[in-house]
Amino acid sequence: MCRFAETDYFELANLLDELGIRLVIAPSQGEALELVASQRFPLIFLDLDRDPEWPSTLRDFQALVPDSAVVVCSLAADATLWIDVLDAGAFDLVRKPFLRRELLWVIENAILKTRLPRSTG
């Protein structure tokens, strides 16, 4: 599931389609939260450029689906933002425009993370 401007997610949509992963787009934060509350999404992309309140949205996603991997995306992705995103609990940060190889790595690792059993120790 993701929240993106149409042109932002073209490469993402193509790659997910090739991998057999269904893409669901939510045009607003409210609609995204409703979708997440009603369905299981192992992977969620959150567009920081369209959501200035992304830390709050990220916390909402984590509360509703704690086992999902949330990937934050931004045109302004840099090391400082990457640290902020990870500190906030996201799985990763990806720079737009998307690079196919980077997207593939993030998607594969996020899906692996969501399928691994949690340790109880």
Residue, then its C-alpha position, 0 to 999 in steps of 0.5 A: m500500500c502506498r501514498f504517492a503522486e501518480t508520477d512518483y510511483f510509476e517505477l514502484a508500480n511496475l516493479l511490484d507488478e513484476l513481483g506479483i505484489r498488489l499495489v493499493i494507493a491511498p490518496s489521503q492519510g485518512e484513507a490510508l489508515e482506513l485501509v491499513a485497519s481493514q486489511r493486512f499490508p506487509l509492506i507500506f510506502l509512505d511519501l514524506d514529500r506528500d505528508p509533512e506529518w509523516p512521523s505521526t502517520l508512521r506511528d499510526f501505521q505502527a500501532l495498527v500493523p506493528d508487523s508491517a515494514v514501513v518504507v519512507c520515500s522522499l526527494a530529499a533523502d540524505a543521511t540525516l533524514w535516513i537516521d531520523v526515519l530509522d529512529a522513528g521506527a521505519f524499515d528504510l528510506v528510499r530516494k525518489p525518483f526510484l532506482r530499480r535496484e534499490l527498490l528491489w533490495v528494499i522490497e525483498n528485505a522488507i518482505l523477508k522481515t515481515r515473514l520472519p518469526r519474532s523472537t520471544g527472548 
